Amino acid sequence: MSVQKVIKPTESELEILQILWTKGLATVREVHEELGQTKDVGYTTTLKLMQIMNEKGIVKRDDSMRTHVYQAAVNKERTQKHLLSKMIDSLFGGSPTQLVIQALGDDSHHKASREELEKIQALLDSLKK
């Protein structure tokens, strides 16, 4: 039985992972350009972060060509579940209900669309059965 190591990406590493999960494969330059759309970050900082992520096993690097190509080495859904579980435990006293109330409450900064609310309702309905 293989033991899966727990990946604990930092906030900056998560930003890079989001890009790689979307693109599949990307060079440091491509990741840097995506990051540059939302934050001021130097190319060498992006490069160093991705090198560290490769050492941690969070990303894989194909260095068979002159330009190294990276891809995520961790599963998006598994990483989300792990981080969500940690957040529920540390911020909401282990209560998923408190997380949902905070996320969907009236004073939430991120309003759920009608379509999202319908998906949530369908999930709630199936959990009640």
N, CA, C and O atoms as a GROMACS GRO file, in nm:
protein
  516
    1MET      N    1   0.085  -0.119   0.000
    1MET     CA    2   0.000   0.000   0.000
    1MET      C    3   0.088   0.124   0.000
    1MET      O    4   0.176   0.136   0.086
    2SER      N    5   0.068   0.215  -0.094
    2SER     CA    6   0.152   0.335  -0.100
    2SER      C    7   0.099   0.441  -0.004
    2SER      O    8  -0.022   0.460   0.012
    3VAL      N    9   0.192   0.507   0.058
    3VAL     CA   10   0.156   0.614   0.151
    3VAL      C   11   0.170   0.745   0.076
    3VAL      O   12   0.276   0.778   0.024
    4GLN      N   13   0.059   0.821   0.071
    4GLN     CA   14   0.063   0.948   0.002
    4GLN      C   15   0.110   1.056   0.098
    4GLN      O   16   0.056   1.071   0.208
    5LYS      N   17   0.212   1.131   0.054
    5LYS     CA   18   0.257   1.238   0.141
    5LYS      C   19   0.159   1.354   0.131
    5LYS      O   20   0.098   1.379   0.027
    6VAL      N   21   0.145   1.424   0.243
    6VAL     CA   22   0.052   1.536   0.248
    6VAL      C   23   0.122   1.659   0.192
    6VAL      O   24   0.227   1.699   0.242
    7ILE      N   25   0.064   1.716   0.091
    7ILE     CA   26   0.118   1.836   0.028
    7ILE      C   27   0.056   1.958   0.095
    7ILE      O   28  -0.066   1.968   0.106
    8LYS      N   29   0.141   2.049   0.140
    8LYS     CA   30   0.093   2.171   0.205
    8LYS      C   31   0.147   2.292   0.129
    8LYS      O   32   0.242   2.356   0.173
    9PRO      N   33   0.085   2.323   0.014
    9PRO     CA   34   0.134   2.437  -0.064
    9PRO      C   35   0.107   2.570   0.005
    9PRO      O   36   0.005   2.587   0.073
   10THR      N   37   0.200   2.663  -0.014
   10THR     CA   38   0.181   2.798   0.037
   10THR      C   39   0.082   2.871  -0.053
   10THR      O   40   0.040   2.818  -0.156
   11GLU      N   41   0.045   2.992  -0.014
   11GLU     CA   42  -0.049   3.070  -0.095
   11GLU      C   43   0.009   3.097  -0.234
   11GLU      O   44  -0.062   3.084  -0.335
   12SER      N   45   0.136   3.133  -0.241
   12SER     CA   46   0.200   3.158  -0.370
   12SER      C   47   0.208   3.032  -0.454
   12SER      O   48   0.189   3.036  -0.576
   13GLU      N   49   0.236   2.919  -0.390
   13GLU     CA   50   0.240   2.792  -0.462
   13GLU      C   51   0.102   2.755  -0.514
   13GLU      O   52   0.090   2.699  -0.624
   14LEU      N   53  -0.002   2.784  -0.438
   14LEU     CA   54  -0.138   2.757  -0.484
   14LEU      C   55  -0.173   2.840  -0.608
   14LEU      O   56  -0.241   2.791  -0.699
   15GLU      N   57  -0.126   2.964  -0.612
   15GLU     CA   58  -0.150   3.047  -0.730
   15GLU      C   59  -0.087   2.984  -0.854
   15GLU      O   60  -0.148   2.982  -0.961
   16ILE      N   61   0.034   2.932  -0.838
   16ILE     CA   62   0.103   2.867  -0.949
   16ILE      C   63   0.031   2.738  -0.986
   16ILE      O   64   0.012   2.708  -1.104
   17LEU      N   65  -0.010   2.661  -0.886
   17LEU     CA   66  -0.084   2.537  -0.913
   17LEU      C   67  -0.213   2.565  -0.990
   17LEU      O   68  -0.247   2.490  -1.082
   18GLN      N   69  -0.284   2.670  -0.954
   18GLN     CA   70  -0.409   2.704  -1.026
   18GLN      C   71  -0.381   2.724  -1.174
   18GLN      O   72  -0.457   2.679  -1.259
   19ILE      N   73  -0.271   2.791  -1.203
   19ILE     CA   74  -0.235   2.815  -1.344
   19ILE      C   75  -0.202   2.683  -1.412
   19ILE      O   76  -0.247   2.657  -1.524
   20LEU      N   77  -0.123   2.598  -1.345
   20LEU     CA   78  -0.085   2.470  -1.405
   20LEU      C   79  -0.204   2.376  -1.418
   20LEU      O   80  -0.213   2.301  -1.516
   21TRP      N   81  -0.295   2.378  -1.322
   21TRP     CA   82  -0.415   2.294  -1.332
   21TRP      C   83  -0.499   2.337  -1.452
   21TRP      O   84  -0.560   2.253  -1.519
   22THR      N   85  -0.502   2.466  -1.480
   22THR     CA   86  -0.579   2.517  -1.594
   22THR      C   87  -0.509   2.488  -1.726
   22THR      O   88  -0.571   2.439  -1.820
   23LYS      N   89  -0.379   2.517  -1.733
   23LYS     CA   90  -0.304   2.503  -1.858
   23LYS      C   91  -0.258   2.360  -1.885
   23LYS      O   92  -0.244   2.320  -2.001
   24GLY      N   93  -0.236   2.283  -1.780
   24GLY     CA   94  -0.181   2.149  -1.798
   24GLY      C   95  -0.030   2.153  -1.797
   24GLY      O   96   0.033   2.105  -1.702
   25LEU      N   97   0.029   2.209  -1.900
   25LEU     CA   98   0.174   2.226  -1.911
   25LEU      C   99   0.205   2.373  -1.933
   25LEU      O  100   0.131   2.442  -2.004
   26ALA      N  101   0.314   2.422  -1.873
   26ALA     CA  102   0.352   2.562  -1.893
   26ALA      C  103   0.498   2.582  -1.858
   26ALA      O  104   0.554   2.512  -1.774
   27THR      N  105   0.558   2.679  -1.925
   27THR     CA  106   0.694   2.720  -1.892
   27THR      C  107   0.689   2.821  -1.777
   27THR      O  108   0.582   2.872  -1.743
   28VAL      N  109   0.804   2.849  -1.719
   28VAL     CA  110   0.811   2.950  -1.614
   28VAL      C  111   0.762   3.084  -1.670
   28VAL      O  112   0.690   3.156  -1.602
   29ARG      N  113   0.802   3.116  -1.792
   29ARG     CA  114   0.762   3.243  -1.855
   29ARG      C  115   0.609   3.251  -1.864
   29ARG      O  116   0.551   3.355  -1.832
   30GLU      N  117   0.544   3.145  -1.908
   30GLU     CA  118   0.398   3.145  -1.920
   30GLU      C  119   0.331   3.163  -1.783
   30GLU      O  120   0.235   3.239  -1.770
   31VAL      N  121   0.382   3.092  -1.683
   31VAL     CA  122   0.326   3.105  -1.548
   31VAL      C  123   0.348   3.247  -1.498
   31VAL      O  124   0.258   3.308  -1.440
   32HIS      N  125   0.468   3.299  -1.520
   32HIS     CA  126   0.501   3.435  -1.475
   32HIS      C  127   0.408   3.539  -1.539
   32HIS      O  128   0.361   3.630  -1.472
   33GLU      N  129   0.382   3.524  -1.668
   33GLU     CA  130   0.293   3.618  -1.737
   33GLU      C  131   0.151   3.612  -1.680
   33GLU      O  132   0.086   3.715  -1.666
   34GLU      N  133   0.103   3.492  -1.648
   34GLU     CA  134  -0.030   3.478  -1.587
   34GLU      C  135  -0.033   3.544  -1.449
   34GLU      O  136  -0.126   3.618  -1.416
   35LEU      N  137   0.069   3.517  -1.369
   35LEU     CA  138   0.076   3.577  -1.235
   35LEU      C  139   0.082   3.730  -1.244
   35LEU      O  140   0.022   3.800  -1.162
   36GLY      N  141   0.154   3.779  -1.343
   36GLY     CA  142   0.172   3.923  -1.360
   36GLY      C  143   0.043   3.998  -1.389
   36GLY      O  144   0.038   4.120  -1.374
   37GLN      N  145  -0.061   3.927  -1.430
   37GLN     CA  146  -0.189   3.991  -1.456
   37GLN      C  147  -0.260   4.032  -1.328
   37GLN      O  148  -0.344   4.122  -1.329
   38THR      N  149  -0.226   3.967  -1.217
   38THR     CA  150  -0.296   3.996  -1.091
   38THR      C  151  -0.204   4.044  -0.980
   38THR      O  152  -0.252   4.097  -0.879
   39LYS      N  153  -0.071   4.028  -0.995
   39LYS     CA  154   0.018   4.072  -0.889
   39LYS      C  155   0.154   4.110  -0.947
   39LYS      O  156   0.191   4.067  -1.056
   40ASP      N  157   0.225   4.190  -0.872
   40ASP     CA  158   0.358   4.234  -0.914
   40ASP      C  159   0.460   4.135  -0.858
   40ASP      O  160   0.490   4.134  -0.739
   41VAL      N  161   0.513   4.052  -0.947
   41VAL     CA  162   0.609   3.950  -0.906
   41VAL      C  163   0.721   3.944  -1.009
   41VAL      O  164   0.697   3.953  -1.130
   42GLY      N  165   0.843   3.929  -0.960
   42GLY     CA  166   0.957   3.922  -1.050
   42GLY      C  167   0.970   3.784  -1.113
   42GLY      O  168   0.929   3.683  -1.055
   43TYR      N  169   1.029   3.781  -1.233
   43TYR     CA  170   1.048   3.654  -1.303
   43TYR      C  171   1.132   3.558  -1.220
   43TYR      O  172   1.100   3.440  -1.210
   44THR      N  173   1.240   3.609  -1.160
   44THR     CA  174   1.328   3.520  -1.082
   44THR      C  175   1.256   3.464  -0.960
   44THR      O  176   1.286   3.352  -0.916
   45THR      N  177   1.163   3.539  -0.904
   45THR     CA  178   1.084   3.490  -0.791
   45THR      C  179   0.996   3.373  -0.836
   45THR      O  180   0.988   3.270  -0.768
   46THR      N  181   0.931   3.389  -0.951
   46THR     CA  182   0.849   3.281  -1.006
   46THR      C  183   0.934   3.158  -1.034
   46THR      O  184   0.896   3.046  -1.000
   47LEU      N  185   1.050   3.179  -1.096
   47LEU     CA  186   1.141   3.070  -1.126
   47LEU      C  187   1.182   2.996  -0.999
   47LEU      O  188   1.176   2.873  -0.994
   48LYS      N  189   1.223   3.070  -0.898
   48LYS     CA  190   1.269   3.009  -0.773
   48LYS      C  191   1.156   2.931  -0.706
   48LYS      O  192   1.177   2.819  -0.658
   49LEU      N  193   1.036   2.990  -0.702
   49LEU     CA  194   0.920   2.920  -0.644
   49LEU      C  195   0.893   2.788  -0.715
   49LEU      O  196   0.866   2.687  -0.650
   50MET      N  197   0.900   2.789  -0.847
   50MET     CA  198   0.871   2.668  -0.923
   50MET      C  199   0.981   2.564  -0.904
   50MET      O  200   0.954   2.444  -0.905
   51GLN      N  201   1.106   2.609  -0.887
   51GLN     CA  202   1.214   2.516  -0.858
   51GLN      C  203   1.193   2.450  -0.721
   51GLN      O  204   1.212   2.329  -0.706
   52ILE      N  205   1.153   2.530  -0.623
   52ILE     CA  206   1.125   2.477  -0.489
   52ILE      C  207   1.008   2.380  -0.495
   52ILE      O  208   1.012   2.273  -0.433
   53MET      N  209   0.904   2.416  -0.570
   53MET     CA  210   0.788   2.329  -0.583
   53MET      C  211   0.827   2.195  -0.647
   53MET      O  212   0.774   2.090  -0.611
   54ASN      N  213   0.920   2.200  -0.742
   54ASN     CA  214   0.969   2.078  -0.805
   54ASN      C  215   1.042   1.991  -0.702
   54ASN      O  216   1.023   1.869  -0.698
   55GLU      N  217   1.124   2.054  -0.619
   55GLU     CA  218   1.196   1.981  -0.514
   55GLU      C  219   1.100   1.918  -0.414
   55GLU      O  220   1.124   1.808  -0.364
   56LYS      N  221   0.991   1.988  -0.384
   56LYS     CA  222   0.890   1.938  -0.289
   56LYS      C  223   0.803   1.829  -0.351
   56LYS      O  224   0.733   1.757  -0.279
   57GLY      N  225   0.805   1.816  -0.483
   57GLY     CA  226   0.721   1.718  -0.549
   57GLY      C  227   0.582   1.770  -0.581
   57GLY      O  228   0.492   1.692  -0.613
   58ILE      N  229   0.563   1.901  -0.572
   58ILE     CA  230   0.432   1.961  -0.601
   58ILE      C  231   0.412   1.976  -0.752
   58ILE      O  232   0.299   1.967  -0.801
   59VAL      N  233   0.520   2.000  -0.824
   59VAL     CA  234   0.516   2.006  -0.970
   59VAL      C  235   0.622   1.912  -1.026
   59VAL      O  236   0.716   1.874  -0.957
   60LYS      N  237   0.603   1.877  -1.153
   60LYS     CA  238   0.702   1.797  -1.226
   60LYS      C  239   0.762   1.887  -1.333
   60LYS      O  240   0.694   1.971  -1.392
   61ARG      N  241   0.891   1.867  -1.356
   61ARG     CA  242   0.959   1.948  -1.459
   61ARG      C  243   1.016   1.856  -1.566
   61ARG      O  244   1.085   1.759  -1.535
   62ASP      N  245   0.986   1.888  -1.691
   62ASP     CA  246   1.045   1.817  -1.804
   62ASP      C  247   1.160   1.903  -1.852
   62ASP      O  248   1.140   2.007  -1.915
   63ASP      N  249   1.282   1.858  -1.822
   63ASP     CA  250   1.398   1.938  -1.862
   63ASP      C  251   1.473   1.874  -1.979
   63ASP      O  252   1.594   1.892  -1.994
   64SER      N  253   1.397   1.800  -2.061
   64SER     CA  254   1.458   1.737  -2.178
   64SER      C  255   1.483   1.836  -2.292
   64SER      O  256   1.559   1.808  -2.384
   65MET      N  257   1.418   1.952  -2.283
   65MET     CA  258   1.439   2.057  -2.385
   65MET      C  259   1.506   2.178  -2.320
   65MET      O  260   1.519   2.184  -2.197
   66ARG      N  261   1.547   2.271  -2.401
   66ARG     CA  262   1.613   2.391  -2.350
   66ARG      C  263   1.522   2.467  -2.252
   66ARG      O  264   1.566   2.511  -2.146
   67THR      N  265   1.397   2.482  -2.289
   67THR     CA  266   1.299   2.548  -2.202
   67THR      C  267   1.229   2.442  -2.120
   67THR      O  268   1.164   2.352  -2.174
   68HIS      N  269   1.242   2.451  -1.989
   68HIS     CA  270   1.179   2.354  -1.900
   68HIS      C  271   1.028   2.374  -1.899
   68HIS      O  272   0.979   2.486  -1.893
   69VAL      N  273   0.957   2.264  -1.904
   69VAL     CA  274   0.811   2.267  -1.902
   69VAL      C  275   0.765   2.202  -1.772
   69VAL      O  276   0.812   2.094  -1.735
   70TYR      N  277   0.673   2.269  -1.704
   70TYR     CA  278   0.624   2.222  -1.574
   70TYR      C  279   0.479   2.178  -1.585
   70TYR      O  280   0.404   2.224  -1.672
   71GLN      N  281   0.440   2.088  -1.494
   71GLN     CA  282   0.301   2.051  -1.478
   71GLN      C  283   0.278   2.018  -1.332
   71GLN      O  284   0.370   1.982  -1.260
   72ALA      N  285   0.153   2.029  -1.290
   72ALA     CA  286   0.119   1.998  -1.152
   72ALA      C  287   0.143   1.850  -1.127
   72ALA      O  288   0.112   1.766  -1.211
   73ALA      N  289   0.199   1.819  -1.010
   73ALA     CA  290   0.222   1.679  -0.972
   73ALA      C  291   0.123   1.636  -0.865
   73ALA      O  292   0.124   1.520  -0.822
   74VAL      N  293   0.038   1.727  -0.824
   74VAL     CA  294  -0.062   1.696  -0.722
   74VAL      C  295  -0.201   1.714  -0.782
   74VAL      O  296  -0.222   1.801  -0.867
   75ASN      N  297  -0.293   1.632  -0.738
   75ASN     CA  298  -0.429   1.633  -0.786
   75ASN      C  299  -0.504   1.754  -0.730
   75ASN      O  300  -0.499   1.780  -0.609
   76LYS      N  301  -0.573   1.827  -0.817
   76LYS     CA  302  -0.645   1.947  -0.776
   76LYS      C  303  -0.751   1.917  -0.670
   76LYS      O  304  -0.755   1.983  -0.566
   77GLU      N  305  -0.836   1.818  -0.695
   77GLU     CA  306  -0.945   1.788  -0.602
   77GLU      C  307  -0.893   1.740  -0.467
   77GLU      O  308  -0.944   1.780  -0.363
   78ARG      N  309  -0.790   1.654  -0.468
   78ARG     CA  310  -0.733   1.603  -0.344
   78ARG      C  311  -0.671   1.718  -0.263
   78ARG      O  312  -0.685   1.724  -0.141
   79THR      N  313  -0.603   1.808  -0.332
   79THR     CA  314  -0.542   1.923  -0.265
   79THR      C  315  -0.650   2.014  -0.207
   79THR      O  316  -0.637   2.060  -0.093
   80GLN      N  317  -0.756   2.039  -0.284
   80GLN     CA  318  -0.866   2.122  -0.234
   80GLN      C  319  -0.929   2.059  -0.110
   80GLN      O  320  -0.954   2.129  -0.012
   81LYS      N  321  -0.955   1.927  -0.115
   81LYS     CA  322  -1.017   1.860   0.000
   81LYS      C  323  -0.928   1.868   0.124
   81LYS      O  324  -0.976   1.891   0.234
   82HIS      N  325  -0.798   1.848   0.104
   82HIS     CA  326  -0.705   1.853   0.217
   82HIS      C  327  -0.704   1.993   0.279
   82HIS      O  328  -0.714   2.007   0.401
   83LEU      N  329  -0.691   2.096   0.195
   83LEU     CA  330  -0.684   2.233   0.246
   83LEU      C  331  -0.817   2.275   0.308
   83LEU      O  332  -0.819   2.346   0.408
   84LEU      N  333  -0.928   2.232   0.249
   84LEU     CA  334  -1.059   2.264   0.304
   84LEU      C  335  -1.078   2.200   0.440
   84LEU      O  336  -1.129   2.262   0.533
   85SER      N  337  -1.036   2.075   0.452
   85SER     CA  338  -1.046   2.005   0.580
   85SER      C  339  -0.965   2.077   0.688
   85SER      O  340  -1.010   2.093   0.801
   86LYS      N  341  -0.844   2.119   0.650
   86LYS     CA  342  -0.758   2.194   0.744
   86LYS      C  343  -0.825   2.324   0.785
   86LYS      O  344  -0.823   2.361   0.903
   87MET      N  345  -0.884   2.394   0.687
   87MET     CA  346  -0.948   2.521   0.716
   87MET      C  347  -1.071   2.503   0.806
   87MET      O  348  -1.092   2.581   0.899
   88ILE      N  349  -1.151   2.401   0.779
   88ILE     CA  350  -1.269   2.375   0.862
   88ILE      C  351  -1.225   2.348   1.006
   88ILE      O  352  -1.284   2.400   1.101
   89ASP      N  353  -1.121   2.266   1.022
   89ASP     CA  354  -1.072   2.234   1.156
   89ASP      C  355  -1.015   2.356   1.227
   89ASP      O  356  -1.045   2.380   1.343
   90SER      N  357  -0.931   2.434   1.156
   90SER     CA  358  -0.860   2.543   1.223
   90SER      C  359  -0.942   2.671   1.237
   90SER      O  360  -0.929   2.742   1.337
   91LEU      N  361  -1.026   2.703   1.139
   91LEU     CA  362  -1.100   2.830   1.143
   91LEU      C  363  -1.244   2.817   1.190
   91LEU      O  364  -1.302   2.913   1.241
   92PHE      N  365  -1.303   2.700   1.172
   92PHE     CA  366  -1.446   2.685   1.200
   92PHE      C  367  -1.476   2.577   1.304
   92PHE      O  368  -1.586   2.524   1.310
   93GLY      N  369  -1.376   2.547   1.386
   93GLY     CA  370  -1.394   2.452   1.496
   93GLY      C  371  -1.445   2.316   1.451
   93GLY      O  372  -1.515   2.248   1.526
   94GLY      N  373  -1.409   2.276   1.330
   94GLY     CA  374  -1.451   2.146   1.279
   94GLY      C  375  -1.592   2.145   1.223
   94GLY      O  376  -1.643   2.038   1.189
   95SER      N  377  -1.657   2.261   1.212
   95SER     CA  378  -1.796   2.268   1.168
   95SER      C  379  -1.807   2.311   1.021
   95SER      O  380  -1.786   2.428   0.989
   96PRO      N  381  -1.842   2.216   0.932
   96PRO     CA  382  -1.864   2.256   0.793
   96PRO      C  383  -1.983   2.352   0.780
   96PRO      O  384  -1.988   2.434   0.688
   97THR      N  385  -2.078   2.342   0.872
   97THR     CA  386  -2.195   2.431   0.871
   97THR      C  387  -2.151   2.576   0.886
   97THR      O  388  -2.199   2.664   0.815
   98GLN      N  389  -2.060   2.601   0.979
   98GLN     CA  390  -2.011   2.737   1.000
   98GLN      C  391  -1.939   2.790   0.876
   98GLN      O  392  -1.950   2.908   0.842
   99LEU      N  393  -1.865   2.703   0.809
   99LEU     CA  394  -1.797   2.741   0.684
   99LEU      C  395  -1.900   2.784   0.580
   99LEU      O  396  -1.884   2.888   0.516
  100VAL      N  397  -2.003   2.704   0.562
  100VAL     CA  398  -2.106   2.734   0.460
  100VAL      C  399  -2.180   2.862   0.495
  100VAL      O  400  -2.206   2.945   0.407
  101ILE      N  401  -2.214   2.879   0.621
  101ILE     CA  402  -2.284   3.001   0.664
  101ILE      C  403  -2.197   3.124   0.635
  101ILE      O  404  -2.246   3.225   0.586
  102GLN      N  405  -2.069   3.113   0.666
  102GLN     CA  406  -1.977   3.225   0.642
  102GLN      C  407  -1.963   3.251   0.492
  102GLN      O  408  -1.962   3.366   0.449
  103ALA      N  409  -1.952   3.144   0.414
  103ALA     CA  410  -1.931   3.158   0.270
  103ALA      C  411  -2.054   3.210   0.197
  103ALA      O  412  -2.042   3.286   0.101
  104LEU      N  413  -2.173   3.171   0.243
  104LEU     CA  414  -2.295   3.207   0.170
  104LEU      C  415  -2.381   3.310   0.242
  104LEU      O  416  -2.486   3.350   0.191
  105GLY      N  417  -2.337   3.355   0.359
  105GLY     CA  418  -2.415   3.451   0.436
  105GLY      C  419  -2.435   3.583   0.363
  105GLY      O  420  -2.372   3.609   0.261
  106ASP      N  421  -2.524   3.665   0.418
  106ASP     CA  422  -2.558   3.793   0.355
  106ASP      C  423  -2.439   3.887   0.338
  106ASP      O  424  -2.435   3.964   0.242
  107ASP      N  425  -2.344   3.880   0.429
  107ASP     CA  426  -2.231   3.972   0.421
  107ASP      C  427  -2.111   3.912   0.347
  107ASP      O  428  -2.000   3.964   0.358
  108SER      N  429  -2.134   3.804   0.272
  108SER     CA  430  -2.027   3.739   0.197
  108SER      C  431  -1.982   3.828   0.082
  108SER      O  432  -2.064   3.892   0.016
  109HIS      N  433  -1.852   3.832   0.057
  109HIS     CA  434  -1.798   3.910  -0.054
  109HIS      C  435  -1.816   3.838  -0.187
  109HIS      O  436  -1.813   3.901  -0.293
  110HIS      N  437  -1.834   3.708  -0.181
  110HIS     CA  438  -1.850   3.628  -0.302
  110HIS      C  439  -1.991   3.573  -0.307
  110HIS      O  440  -2.022   3.471  -0.246
  111LYS      N  441  -2.077   3.641  -0.380
  111LYS     CA  442  -2.216   3.600  -0.391
  111LYS      C  443  -2.228   3.480  -0.485
  111LYS      O  444  -2.171   3.480  -0.594
  112ALA      N  445  -2.303   3.380  -0.442
  112ALA     CA  446  -2.328   3.262  -0.526
  112ALA      C  447  -2.432   3.297  -0.630
  112ALA      O  448  -2.530   3.366  -0.602
  113SER      N  449  -2.410   3.247  -0.751
  113SER     CA  450  -2.507   3.269  -0.859
  113SER      C  451  -2.627   3.178  -0.839
  113SER      O  452  -2.623   3.085  -0.758
  114ARG      N  453  -2.732   3.204  -0.912
  114ARG     CA  454  -2.852   3.120  -0.905
  114ARG      C  455  -2.815   2.975  -0.940
  114ARG      O  456  -2.861   2.881  -0.875
  115GLU      N  457  -2.733   2.958  -1.044
  115GLU     CA  458  -2.691   2.824  -1.086
  115GLU      C  459  -2.612   2.754  -0.975
  115GLU      O  460  -2.633   2.635  -0.950
  116GLU      N  461  -2.524   2.826  -0.910
  116GLU     CA  462  -2.447   2.767  -0.800
  116GLU      C  463  -2.539   2.728  -0.684
  116GLU      O  464  -2.523   2.622  -0.625
  117LEU      N  465  -2.634   2.815  -0.653
  117LEU     CA  466  -2.729   2.785  -0.545
  117LEU      C  467  -2.814   2.661  -0.579
  117LEU      O  468  -2.844   2.582  -0.490
  118GLU      N  469  -2.851   2.646  -0.706
  118GLU     CA  470  -2.927   2.528  -0.747
  118GLU      C  471  -2.843   2.401  -0.731
  118GLU      O  472  -2.895   2.298  -0.690
  119LYS      N  473  -2.714   2.408  -0.763
  119LYS     CA  474  -2.625   2.293  -0.744
  119LYS      C  475  -2.612   2.260  -0.596
  119LYS      O  476  -2.614   2.143  -0.557
  120ILE      N  477  -2.600   2.363  -0.514
  120ILE     CA  478  -2.590   2.343  -0.369
  120ILE      C  479  -2.718   2.280  -0.316
  120ILE      O  480  -2.713   2.189  -0.234
  121GLN      N  481  -2.833   2.330  -0.364
  121GLN     CA  482  -2.962   2.274  -0.320
  121GLN      C  483  -2.974   2.128  -0.362
  121GLN      O  484  -3.022   2.045  -0.285
  122ALA      N  485  -2.931   2.096  -0.484
  122ALA     CA  486  -2.936   1.956  -0.531
  122ALA      C  487  -2.847   1.867  -0.444
  122ALA      O  488  -2.884   1.754  -0.412
  123LEU      N  489  -2.731   1.918  -0.405
  123LEU     CA  490  -2.643   1.842  -0.316
  123LEU      C  491  -2.708   1.822  -0.181
  123LEU      O  492  -2.705   1.712  -0.126
  124LEU      N  493  -2.768   1.927  -0.127
  124LEU     CA  494  -2.837   1.916   0.002
  124LEU      C  495  -2.952   1.814  -0.004
  124LEU      O  496  -2.970   1.733   0.086
  125ASP      N  497  -3.026   1.820  -0.114
  125ASP     CA  498  -3.138   1.727  -0.131
  125ASP      C  499  -3.087   1.582  -0.136
  125ASP      O  500  -3.148   1.493  -0.077
  126SER      N  501  -2.976   1.560  -0.204
  126SER     CA  502  -2.924   1.422  -0.214
  126SER      C  503  -2.866   1.376  -0.080
  126SER      O  504  -2.870   1.257  -0.050
  127LEU      N  505  -2.812   1.468  -0.001
  127LEU     CA  506  -2.757   1.430   0.129
  127LEU      C  507  -2.868   1.395   0.229
  127LEU      O  508  -2.846   1.317   0.322
  128LYS      N  509  -2.987   1.453   0.210
  128LYS     CA  510  -3.099   1.426   0.298
  128LYS      C  511  -3.159   1.286   0.277
  128LYS      O  512  -3.222   1.231   0.366
  129LYS      N  513  -3.137   1.231   0.158
  129LYS     CA  514  -3.198   1.101   0.123
  129LYS      C  515  -3.127   0.988   0.192
  129LYS      O  516  -3.164   0.872   0.174
   0.00000   0.00000   0.00000
